[in-house]
């Protein structure tokens, strides 16, 4: 059966690169004018009518058609055993080489010498050639060795490698939807949450400034996963990564969850793991919003949290997402002290964050109708849109330092968090 891809002009690089990555470098690609999202439906219809004959002709012609587009771009991180390692003693030279080849993230990297990679691999009981996952959108094979190479580049200590491997397994799970997270125009990226003994053993920050700078473990763990997503998955900015603005979390985004003084079950226990098991959870996060409130009444605190979640340009309302809240310890003490369970918090946030559809722009209401028709049926301007299909989809962790602050983390919407056990830690 004839097949082809149809893209607007701004996404031709993504189409070329992904077709090649999937073994279809000769796939015909029809290019239509950009943009579409800001055009009226009548304009989009006119564009379709103007191009439909050419698209049909291209589909019939197939790979032999004159309009086919192929790519000579390579996919994935292939430094492997290149002579680039010969430059390891010269930081300027190795970083220049990596910049030229698009292997970095804009910050200096550590040279992945054979000795450093071997030291990293010594911390896991896996063969270096084992394939942990194929990483979308380029579907490069994330072998244990390539994961170690990128972990070295990020600055990880060798004992961090089991966490990075578990994070790679998690982002490759179908429900995380890495294909979309990596190639969307949204600012979405992967946020790592570490639970269990590994938090203390590796010095992962779950306290003051846990989402900020200052922790080697947090910074390098998050960075390692993002380098793998780029270098093995092929999601380089302007190529397969089409983020309109992006966000700082695309460099690194990682924290631990507290256990001491936690008024509820920590995340990994909530998800069925033993308390002494270490896990990593990945979330398709679109950013962060600080929530400051000195309110001491627990119900009023939940009300303002819910109101903070409710904004009309949210992907979570469009797709029916799975947003998160990082509850600060002082807010957690207020809520826990009132005897409110985590499940009850989720239900109240879900109910109180419902938003009238007419707060969204008319065109966005139409998109929401298309995306959530099966879930919600007909959507009118007065329909109250839930932020997620059910209360249980809202995620909660306790982390942070002193102060009456919590953090709202909206998501890409069409993604679900995934938790994986970290082998090598009890």
C-alpha positions as CSV (number, residue, x, y, z in Angstrom):
1,X,0.0,0.0,0.0
2,X,1.5,3.4,-0.9
3,X,2.5,5.6,2.0
4,X,3.9,9.0,2.6
5,X,4.3,11.6,5.3
6,X,2.6,15.0,5.2
7,X,4.2,17.9,7.1
8,X,4.3,21.6,7.1
9,X,7.5,23.3,5.9
10,X,8.8,24.0,9.5
11,X,8.8,20.2,10.3
12,X,10.6,18.9,7.2
13,X,13.8,18.3,9.2
14,X,11.9,16.2,11.7
15,X,10.2,14.2,9.0
16,X,13.4,13.5,7.2
17,X,15.3,12.5,10.3
18,X,12.6,10.2,11.7
19,X,11.9,8.5,8.4
20,X,15.6,7.7,8.1
21,X,15.8,6.6,11.7
22,X,13.0,4.1,11.1
23,X,14.6,2.7,8.0
24,X,12.5,4.5,5.4
25,X,14.9,7.1,4.0
26,X,13.1,6.9,0.7
27,X,9.7,7.7,2.2
28,X,7.9,10.3,0.1
29,X,7.3,13.5,2.1
30,X,4.7,16.0,1.0
31,X,5.3,19.6,2.3
32,X,2.5,22.1,2.8
33,X,2.7,25.7,4.0
34,X,3.4,26.6,7.6
35,X,1.7,27.4,9.9
36,X,-1.6,25.6,10.2
37,X,-2.5,26.2,13.9
38,X,-3.0,29.9,13.6
39,X,-5.1,29.7,10.4
40,X,-8.9,29.7,10.3
41,X,-10.6,26.4,9.4
42,X,-11.6,27.9,6.0
43,X,-7.9,28.7,5.2
44,X,-6.8,25.2,6.2
45,X,-9.5,23.7,3.9
46,X,-8.3,25.9,1.1
47,X,-4.7,24.6,1.6
48,X,-5.9,21.1,1.6
49,X,-7.9,21.5,-1.6
50,X,-4.8,23.2,-3.3
51,X,-2.5,20.3,-2.4
52,X,-4.7,17.2,-2.4
53,X,-4.0,16.3,-6.1
54,X,-0.2,16.6,-5.6
55,X,-0.3,14.6,-2.4
56,X,-2.3,11.8,-4.1
57,X,0.2,11.8,-7.0
58,X,3.1,11.6,-4.7
59,X,1.5,8.7,-2.8
60,X,0.9,6.8,-6.0
61,X,4.4,7.4,-7.2
62,X,5.8,6.1,-4.0
63,X,9.5,5.9,-3.3
64,X,10.3,6.4,-7.0
65,X,8.4,9.6,-7.2
66,X,10.4,12.7,-8.1
67,X,9.1,14.6,-5.0
68,X,10.5,12.1,-2.6
69,X,12.8,13.5,0.1
70,X,15.6,11.5,1.7
71,X,18.1,12.3,4.4
72,X,21.7,11.8,4.9
73,X,21.5,12.6,8.6
74,X,22.7,9.9,10.9
75,X,20.8,8.9,14.0
76,X,21.9,8.3,17.5
77,X,25.1,8.7,19.5
78,X,27.8,6.9,17.6
79,X,31.0,8.2,19.2
80,X,31.6,4.7,20.6
81,X,35.3,4.0,19.9
82,X,36.1,6.9,17.7
83,X,39.4,8.7,17.7
84,X,37.7,11.5,19.4
85,X,38.8,9.8,22.6
86,X,42.4,10.6,21.6
87,X,41.5,14.2,22.5
88,X,40.6,13.3,26.1
89,X,43.5,15.2,27.6
90,X,42.5,18.4,25.9
91,X,39.2,19.6,27.3
92,X,38.9,22.4,24.8
93,X,39.5,20.0,21.9
94,X,37.1,17.4,23.1
95,X,34.3,19.9,23.7
96,X,34.9,21.6,20.4
97,X,34.6,18.2,18.6
98,X,31.4,17.4,20.5
99,X,29.9,20.8,19.7
100,X,30.7,20.3,16.0
101,X,28.9,17.0,16.0
102,X,25.9,18.0,18.1
103,X,26.6,15.6,20.9
104,X,26.3,18.0,23.8
105,X,23.7,20.1,25.5
106,X,25.4,23.4,25.3
107,X,27.4,22.9,28.5
108,X,30.9,21.5,28.8
109,X,31.0,17.7,28.9
110,X,33.4,15.2,30.5
111,X,35.3,13.2,27.9
112,X,33.9,9.6,27.8
113,X,37.3,7.9,27.7
114,X,37.4,4.1,27.6
115,X,38.8,4.0,31.2
116,X,35.9,6.2,32.5
117,X,33.3,4.2,30.7
118,X,34.7,0.9,32.0
119,X,34.7,2.3,35.5
120,X,31.1,3.3,35.1
121,X,30.2,-0.2,33.8
122,X,31.8,-1.8,36.8
123,X,28.9,-0.6,38.9
124,X,26.3,-2.8,37.1
125,X,25.9,-6.5,36.5
126,X,24.9,-6.2,32.8
127,X,26.7,-6.8,29.6
128,X,27.8,-3.6,28.0
129,X,26.1,-4.6,24.8
130,X,22.7,-5.3,26.3
131,X,20.0,-3.2,24.8
132,X,17.9,-1.5,27.5
133,X,15.5,0.2,25.1
134,X,15.1,1.9,21.8
135,X,14.7,5.6,22.3
136,X,12.2,7.6,20.4
137,X,11.9,9.5,18.1
138,X,15.0,8.3,16.4
139,X,14.8,4.8,18.0
140,X,18.5,4.4,18.6
141,X,19.4,1.4,20.7
142,X,20.3,2.5,24.2
143,X,22.9,-0.2,25.1
144,X,24.3,-0.3,28.6
145,X,27.6,1.0,27.1
146,X,25.9,4.0,25.4
147,X,24.1,4.8,28.6
148,X,27.4,4.8,30.4
149,X,29.0,7.0,27.8
150,X,26.4,9.6,28.2
151,X,26.5,9.3,32.0
152,X,30.2,10.0,31.9
153,X,29.6,13.0,29.6
154,X,27.1,14.3,32.2
155,X,29.5,14.0,35.0
156,X,27.8,11.1,36.9
157,X,29.6,9.2,39.5
158,X,29.9,5.5,38.5
159,X,27.4,4.4,41.2
160,X,24.7,6.5,39.6
161,X,24.5,4.2,36.6
162,X,21.8,1.9,37.9
163,X,19.5,4.9,38.3
164,X,20.2,6.1,34.8
165,X,19.5,2.7,33.4
166,X,16.2,2.5,35.3
167,X,15.3,6.0,34.0
168,X,15.9,4.9,30.4
169,X,13.7,1.9,30.9
170,X,11.0,4.2,32.3
171,X,11.0,6.8,29.5
172,X,10.8,4.0,26.9
173,X,7.5,2.7,28.4
174,X,4.6,3.2,25.9
175,X,2.5,5.1,28.4
176,X,5.2,7.8,28.9
177,X,4.8,8.6,25.1
178,X,8.4,9.6,24.5
179,X,7.8,9.9,20.8
180,X,5.5,12.9,21.4
181,X,7.4,14.3,24.4
182,X,10.7,14.4,22.4
183,X,9.3,15.9,19.2
184,X,6.5,18.2,20.3
185,X,6.5,22.0,20.1
186,X,5.6,22.0,23.8
187,X,8.3,22.6,26.4
188,X,7.8,19.0,27.8
189,X,10.7,17.0,29.1
190,X,11.5,14.2,31.5
191,X,11.5,14.9,35.2
192,X,13.2,12.2,37.4
193,X,11.9,11.5,40.9
194,X,14.1,9.1,43.0
195,X,12.7,7.2,46.0
196,X,14.0,4.8,48.5
197,X,17.5,4.2,50.0
198,X,19.3,5.5,46.9
199,X,18.2,9.1,47.9
200,X,20.3,9.1,51.0
201,X,23.1,6.8,49.8
202,X,23.8,8.9,46.7
203,X,23.2,12.3,48.3
204,X,20.2,13.1,46.0
205,X,18.6,16.3,47.2
206,X,15.0,16.0,48.4
207,X,15.2,19.1,50.6
208,X,16.0,22.8,50.2
209,X,16.3,23.8,46.6
210,X,15.8,20.2,45.4
211,X,14.6,21.4,42.0
212,X,17.5,23.9,41.7
213,X,21.3,23.9,41.5
214,X,23.8,22.7,44.1
215,X,23.4,18.9,44.1
216,X,25.9,17.0,42.0
217,X,23.7,13.9,42.0
218,X,20.5,15.7,41.0
219,X,22.2,17.7,38.3
220,X,24.2,14.9,36.7
221,X,21.4,12.3,36.9
222,X,18.9,14.5,35.2
223,X,21.5,15.6,32.6
224,X,22.5,12.1,31.8
225,X,19.0,11.1,30.9
226,X,18.5,14.2,28.8
227,X,21.8,13.5,26.9
228,X,20.6,10.0,26.2
229,X,17.2,11.3,25.0
230,X,19.1,13.6,22.6
231,X,22.1,11.5,21.5
232,X,20.5,8.1,21.4
233,X,17.0,9.2,20.7
234,X,18.1,11.7,18.1
235,X,16.1,14.6,19.5
236,X,18.4,17.4,18.8
237,X,17.0,20.9,18.9
238,X,15.7,22.1,15.6
239,X,15.8,18.6,14.1
240,X,13.6,16.0,15.8
241,X,13.2,18.2,18.9
242,X,10.8,20.9,17.8
243,X,10.2,22.7,21.1
244,X,9.0,26.3,20.4
245,X,10.8,27.7,23.4
246,X,11.8,24.7,25.5
247,X,12.6,25.1,29.2
248,X,15.6,24.9,31.6
249,X,14.4,21.4,32.6
250,X,15.6,20.1,29.2
251,X,19.2,20.4,30.6
252,X,18.4,18.5,33.8
253,X,15.4,17.9,36.0
254,X,15.7,15.6,39.0
255,X,15.0,15.4,42.7
256,X,14.4,12.9,45.4
257,X,11.3,12.5,47.7
258,X,11.6,12.8,51.4
259,X,10.7,10.0,53.7
260,X,11.5,11.4,57.2
261,X,8.4,13.2,58.6
262,X,6.3,12.3,55.5
263,X,2.6,12.3,56.6
264,X,1.7,9.8,53.8
265,X,3.1,6.9,51.9
266,X,6.0,8.0,49.7
267,X,5.5,7.6,45.9
268,X,7.2,4.3,45.5
269,X,5.3,2.7,48.3
270,X,2.0,4.1,46.9
271,X,2.9,2.4,43.7
272,X,3.4,-1.0,45.2
273,X,7.2,-1.1,46.0
274,X,8.7,-2.0,49.3
275,X,9.9,0.9,51.4
276,X,13.5,-0.3,51.2
277,X,13.4,-0.5,47.4
278,X,14.9,2.2,45.3
279,X,12.9,3.5,42.3
280,X,13.0,6.2,39.7
281,X,9.8,7.8,38.3
282,X,9.8,9.8,35.1
283,X,7.2,12.5,34.5
284,X,6.5,14.3,31.2
285,X,6.7,17.8,32.7
286,X,6.0,21.1,31.0
287,X,7.5,23.3,33.7
288,X,7.0,24.5,37.3
289,X,4.9,27.0,39.1
290,X,5.8,28.1,42.6
291,X,2.8,28.3,45.0
292,X,3.3,30.5,48.1
293,X,0.6,30.4,50.7
294,X,0.7,31.1,54.4
295,X,-2.8,29.7,54.9
296,X,-3.0,27.4,57.9
297,X,-6.5,26.0,57.2
298,X,-5.9,22.8,55.2
299,X,-9.1,23.0,53.1
300,X,-8.4,26.6,52.1
301,X,-4.8,25.6,51.2
302,X,-6.2,22.9,48.9
303,X,-8.6,25.4,47.4
304,X,-5.8,27.8,46.3
305,X,-3.6,24.9,45.1
306,X,-6.5,23.8,42.9
307,X,-7.1,27.4,41.6
308,X,-3.4,27.6,40.7
309,X,-3.7,24.4,38.6
310,X,-6.6,25.9,36.6
311,X,-5.2,27.9,33.6
312,X,-6.8,28.0,30.1
313,X,-3.7,27.3,28.0
314,X,-2.9,24.0,29.9
315,X,-2.2,20.9,27.9
316,X,-3.7,18.9,30.8
317,X,-7.1,20.3,30.2
318,X,-6.8,19.8,26.4
319,X,-5.7,16.2,26.6
320,X,-6.8,15.0,30.0
321,X,-3.4,14.9,31.6
322,X,-1.7,13.8,34.8
323,X,-0.3,16.9,36.6
324,X,1.9,16.8,39.8
325,X,2.3,18.8,43.0
326,X,5.5,18.9,45.0
327,X,4.2,19.6,48.4
328,X,6.7,21.4,50.7
329,X,7.2,19.9,54.2
330,X,5.4,22.8,56.0
331,X,2.4,22.5,53.7
332,X,2.5,18.7,54.1
333,X,2.4,19.2,57.9
334,X,-0.7,21.4,57.7
335,X,-2.5,18.9,55.4
336,X,-1.3,15.8,57.3
337,X,-2.1,17.4,60.6
338,X,-5.7,17.9,59.5
339,X,-5.9,14.2,58.9
340,X,-6.3,14.5,55.2
341,X,-5.1,11.5,53.2
342,X,-3.2,11.7,50.0
343,X,-6.2,10.1,48.2
344,X,-8.5,12.8,49.6
345,X,-6.1,15.5,48.5
346,X,-6.2,14.2,45.0
347,X,-10.0,14.1,45.0
348,X,-10.3,17.6,46.3
349,X,-7.8,19.0,43.8
350,X,-9.5,17.1,41.0
351,X,-12.9,18.5,41.9
352,X,-11.9,22.0,42.6
353,X,-9.6,22.4,39.6
354,X,-12.4,21.8,37.1
355,X,-12.5,24.6,34.6
356,X,-15.3,25.9,32.5
357,X,-14.5,25.2,28.8
358,X,-15.3,28.8,27.9
359,X,-12.1,29.9,29.7
360,X,-10.3,28.3,26.7
361,X,-10.2,30.1,23.4
362,X,-12.9,28.9,20.9
363,X,-10.4,27.2,18.7
364,X,-8.9,25.5,21.8
365,X,-12.4,24.3,22.8
366,X,-12.7,22.6,19.4
367,X,-9.3,20.9,19.9
368,X,-10.3,19.8,23.4
369,X,-13.6,18.3,22.0
370,X,-11.5,16.3,19.5
371,X,-9.1,15.0,22.1
372,X,-11.6,14.2,24.9
373,X,-14.8,13.3,23.0
374,X,-14.7,9.7,24.1
375,X,-14.1,10.6,27.7
376,X,-16.4,13.6,28.1
377,X,-18.9,13.4,25.2
378,X,-20.1,16.7,23.8
379,X,-18.3,19.7,25.2
380,X,-20.2,23.0,25.4
381,X,-18.7,26.4,26.6
382,X,-20.3,25.7,30.0
383,X,-18.8,22.2,30.4
384,X,-16.6,21.8,33.4
385,X,-13.4,20.2,32.2
386,X,-11.5,18.0,34.7
387,X,-7.8,18.4,34.5
388,X,-7.3,14.6,34.3
389,X,-9.6,11.7,33.6
390,X,-9.7,10.7,37.2
391,X,-8.4,12.0,40.6
392,X,-5.9,9.2,40.8
393,X,-4.0,10.6,37.8
394,X,-2.8,13.5,39.9
395,X,0.7,12.9,41.3
396,X,1.9,14.1,44.7
397,X,5.4,14.0,46.3
398,X,6.8,15.7,49.4
399,X,10.0,17.5,48.9
400,X,11.7,20.8,49.6
401,X,13.0,22.8,52.5
402,X,11.7,25.4,55.0
403,X,9.1,27.8,53.8
404,X,5.4,27.9,52.9
405,X,6.0,27.0,49.3
406,X,4.8,24.1,47.1
407,X,5.3,23.6,43.4
408,X,2.8,22.8,40.7
409,X,4.1,20.8,37.8
410,X,1.8,20.7,34.7
411,X,2.5,18.0,32.2
412,X,2.5,17.5,28.4
413,X,-1.0,16.1,28.8
414,X,-0.7,13.1,26.5
415,X,1.8,11.3,28.8
416,X,1.7,9.2,32.0
417,X,4.4,8.9,34.6
418,X,6.3,5.6,34.9
419,X,8.1,4.1,37.9
420,X,10.9,1.5,37.6
421,X,12.9,-0.4,40.2
422,X,16.6,0.5,40.4
423,X,18.6,-2.7,40.3
424,X,21.7,-2.5,42.5
425,X,19.9,-0.9,45.4
426,X,17.7,-2.7,47.9
